Amino acid sequence: MVADTVRAILGSYTESFAVIGGLTVSFFALKLCFSMLKVLKVYALGRLAGIGRSLKTKGEWAVITGATDGIGKEYARQLAKSGMNIVLISRTQSKLDDVAAEIGGVSRVKTKTIAADFSQGTSIYDNIRNQLQGLDIGVLVNNVGLSYEYPEFFLDIPDREKLFIDLLHVNCTSVTMMSSIVMPGMLKKKKGVVINIASASGVIPTPLLSVYSACKVYVRYLSECLNYEYVDKGINVQCVHPYFVCTNMTKMRKSSLFIPTASTFVKSALNTVTLDAVTCGYLPHTFMESALGIIPRSLADKFQFNNLLSVSKRAKKKAAAKKSS
């Protein structure tokens, strides 16, 4: 009966619409198949090939910014396990010394530390350039990052203009300048890997984290552009945009399938290098991103905003209670 009604409405166009409908379904089915094949290629092949362990062929040293905690520290640990010497760059010398001692004791590789506060702008880079001089650098991990204390409306952020400048220097200037310093050596020997850590906030606009979100868009686009410019010259530039990972920045302590530890995440992400220029780095996050792509943008934005608004209210309430106690 439904079919008869449809034919009555469409008349002579019934068969044409049926063909169009069939082609549309076939197109999306084919697109889904290609997506699944890509996922299998990136995660299964990368793991089987042990790409993360083979990065030492790119050079003797790996340079990691934001290397004393979370994702950056794990990149340092796991690249050291692969046999690479490690340059650790972060703000606090005592933390750098602790991580260097830990890595050197476990992996028996050389370590070098550079204390640098990336919020200080371009004044720090001459010292970094001088201390990296002469090193055979195969991998650069631009991990250092800064976010909000808690989600907040743009004009309600305390001392907002200082924070905005700090966000730009830490998240954008650092990636640009470190790439400019390290990539010429990679170009000269025609091999190297640059891994830029972005965020899912750079894939999906994130109200209440507006400047941070915009900074991560910059990281993603810069990575894609540089990879296109230099991949045929032997340099792979990868953008990794994780969703939630258990780190001090996310303030998440309990791990799960969709919120991995930094160790689990980095082990997965390292095996995607050279296979995918832009990646979540972790299979469950890739599934999350695919699911979000199906949801209408207006609904996804509303969910994102309401979720972060709730986080903001809880953070303010907690801060107020702590202040009054």
CORDATA-V760176 format. One record per residue. N is the residue number from 1. RES is the residue in three letters. PSI is psi in whole degrees, 0 to 359 (none if undefined). D_FIRST is the distance of its C-alpha to the first C-alpha in whole Angstrom. Layout:
BEGIN
{{N,RES,PSI,D_FIRST} {N,RES,PSI,D_FIRST}}
END
This chain:
BEGIN
{{1,MET,318,0} {2,VAL,319,4} {3,ALA,320,5} {4,ASP,321,5} {5,THR,317,6} {6,VAL,316,9} {7,ARG,322,10} {8,ALA,323,11} {9,ILE,315,13} {10,LEU,337,14} {11,GLY,232,15} {12,SER,349,18} {13,TYR,2,18} {14,THR,310,15} {15,GLU,322,17} {16,SER,316,20} {17,PHE,327,18} {18,ALA,319,17} {19,VAL,314,21} {20,ILE,317,22} {21,GLY,317,20} {22,GLY,318,21} {23,LEU,322,24} {24,THR,314,24} {25,VAL,318,23} {26,SER,320,26} {27,PHE,311,29} {28,PHE,326,28} {29,ALA,319,28} {30,LEU,319,31} {31,LYS,319,33} {32,LEU,320,32} {33,CYS,316,34} {34,PHE,321,37} {35,SER,317,37} {36,MET,321,38} {37,LEU,321,40} {38,LYS,317,42} {39,VAL,315,42} {40,LEU,319,43} {41,LYS,312,46} {42,VAL,311,47} {43,TYR,319,48} {44,ALA,309,48} {45,LEU,319,50} {46,GLY,318,52} {47,ARG,316,53} {48,LEU,322,54} {49,ALA,343,56} {50,GLY,45,58} {51,ILE,320,58} {52,GLY,325,59} {53,ARG,341,62} {54,SER,359,63} {55,LEU,343,63} {56,LYS,345,67} {57,THR,346,67} {58,LYS,339,67} {59,GLY,168,70} {60,GLU,332,72} {61,TRP,146,71} {62,ALA,137,68} {63,VAL,127,68} {64,ILE,126,66} {65,THR,153,66} {66,GLY,47,65} {67,ALA,4,67} {68,THR,3,68} {69,ASP,158,65} {70,GLY,226,61} {71,ILE,318,59} {72,GLY,316,62} {73,LYS,322,64} {74,GLU,323,62} {75,TYR,317,62} {76,ALA,313,66} {77,ARG,313,66} {78,GLN,329,63} {79,LEU,327,65} {80,ALA,321,68} {81,LYS,331,67} {82,SER,353,66} {83,GLY,6,70} {84,MET,142,70} {85,ASN,152,73} {86,ILE,129,71} {87,VAL,118,72} {88,LEU,125,71} {89,ILE,123,71} {90,SER,183,70} {91,ARG,321,72} {92,THR,119,74} {93,GLN,321,77} {94,SER,321,77} {95,LYS,321,73} {96,LEU,316,74} {97,ASP,319,77} {98,ASP,315,75} {99,VAL,320,72} {100,ALA,318,74} {101,ALA,319,76} {102,GLU,312,73} {103,ILE,315,72} {104,GLY,325,75} {105,GLY,326,76} {106,VAL,314,73} {107,SER,350,72} {108,ARG,40,76} {109,VAL,168,75} {110,LYS,145,77} {111,THR,151,75} {112,LYS,140,76} {113,THR,144,76} {114,ILE,116,75} {115,ALA,123,75} {116,ALA,132,73} {117,ASP,105,72} {118,PHE,348,69} {119,SER,351,69} {120,GLN,4,72} {121,GLY,208,71} {122,THR,353,72} {123,SER,341,76} {124,ILE,346,75} {125,TYR,336,74} {126,ASP,318,77} {127,ASN,316,78} {128,ILE,314,75} {129,ARG,315,76} {130,ASN,320,79} {131,GLN,340,78} {132,LEU,352,76} {133,GLN,130,78} {134,GLY,354,79} {135,LEU,140,76} {136,ASP,90,74} {137,ILE,121,71} {138,GLY,332,67} {139,VAL,132,65} {140,LEU,126,65} {141,VAL,107,62} {142,ASN,90,62} {143,ASN,336,61} {144,VAL,135,63} {145,GLY,159,61} {146,LEU,135,61} {147,SER,189,58} {148,TYR,158,58} {149,GLU,320,60} {150,TYR,158,57} {151,PRO,140,54} {152,GLU,153,55} {153,PHE,144,54} {154,PHE,311,56} {155,LEU,354,59} {156,ASP,1,59} {157,ILE,127,60} {158,PRO,134,64} {159,ASP,48,66} {160,ARG,322,63} {161,GLU,324,65} {162,LYS,316,67} {163,LEU,318,64} {164,PHE,315,62} {165,ILE,318,65} {166,ASP,318,65} {167,LEU,317,62} {168,LEU,317,62} {169,HIS,314,65} {170,VAL,317,64} {171,ASN,330,60} {172,CYS,307,61} {173,THR,320,65} {174,SER,314,65} {175,VAL,317,62} {176,THR,310,64} {177,MET,318,67} {178,MET,322,67} {179,SER,319,65} {180,SER,325,68} {181,ILE,318,71} {182,VAL,325,69} {183,MET,329,67} {184,PRO,321,70} {185,GLY,322,72} {186,MET,320,68} {187,LEU,322,68} {188,LYS,321,72} {189,LYS,358,71} {190,LYS,36,67} {191,LYS,146,66} {192,GLY,162,64} {193,VAL,132,62} {194,VAL,124,61} {195,ILE,116,58} {196,ASN,120,57} {197,ILE,113,56} {198,ALA,224,54} {199,SER,157,51} {200,ALA,337,47} {201,SER,343,48} {202,GLY,356,49} {203,VAL,319,45} {204,ILE,123,44} {205,PRO,134,45} {206,THR,88,47} {207,PRO,148,48} {208,LEU,353,51} {209,LEU,40,52} {210,SER,311,52} {211,VAL,320,55} {212,TYR,314,55} {213,SER,315,52} {214,ALA,323,53} {215,CYS,320,56} {216,LYS,334,53} {217,VAL,318,51} {218,TYR,314,55} {219,VAL,317,55} {220,ARG,311,52} {221,TYR,321,53} {222,LEU,317,56} {223,SER,313,55} {224,GLU,319,53} {225,CYS,314,55} {226,LEU,322,58} {227,ASN,318,56} {228,TYR,321,55} {229,GLU,326,59} {230,TYR,356,60} {231,VAL,325,58} {232,ASP,359,60} {233,LYS,11,63} {234,GLY,0,63} {235,ILE,120,62} {236,ASN,123,58} {237,VAL,118,57} {238,GLN,138,55} {239,CYS,123,53} {240,VAL,120,52} {241,HIS,85,50} {242,PRO,159,49} {243,TYR,217,48} {244,PHE,134,49} {245,VAL,147,52} {246,CYS,99,55} {247,THR,170,58} {248,ASN,328,60} {249,MET,317,58} {250,THR,344,55} {251,LYS,22,57} {252,MET,130,55} {253,ARG,331,57} {254,LYS,120,54} {255,SER,158,53} {256,SER,184,49} {257,LEU,318,47} {258,PHE,354,46} {259,ILE,82,49} {260,PRO,163,51} {261,THR,161,55} {262,ALA,323,57} {263,SER,311,58} {264,THR,317,55} {265,PHE,311,53} {266,VAL,323,56} {267,LYS,319,56} {268,SER,313,53} {269,ALA,322,53} {270,LEU,330,56} {271,ASN,0,54} {272,THR,352,52} {273,VAL,136,55} {274,THR,346,55} {275,LEU,332,51} {276,ASP,122,50} {277,ALA,331,51} {278,VAL,120,49} {279,THR,152,48} {280,CYS,332,47} {281,GLY,350,50} {282,TYR,126,48} {283,LEU,311,45} {284,PRO,327,43} {285,HIS,326,44} {286,THR,319,42} {287,PHE,319,39} {288,MET,315,39} {289,GLU,320,40} {290,SER,319,36} {291,ALA,318,35} {292,LEU,331,36} {293,GLY,339,35} {294,ILE,329,31} {295,ILE,136,32} {296,PRO,139,32} {297,ARG,320,35} {298,SER,321,36} {299,LEU,320,35} {300,ALA,317,37} {301,ASP,318,40} {302,LYS,317,39} {303,PHE,315,40} {304,GLN,314,43} {305,PHE,312,44} {306,ASN,322,44} {307,ASN,313,45} {308,LEU,328,48} {309,LEU,321,49} {310,SER,318,49} {311,VAL,317,51} {312,SER,315,53} {313,LYS,319,54} {314,ARG,319,55} {315,ALA,318,57} {316,LYS,320,59} {317,LYS,318,59} {318,LYS,318,61} {319,ALA,320,63} {320,ALA,318,64} {321,ALA,321,65} {322,LYS,322,67} {323,LYS,324,69} {324,SER,344,69} {325,SER,none,70}}
END
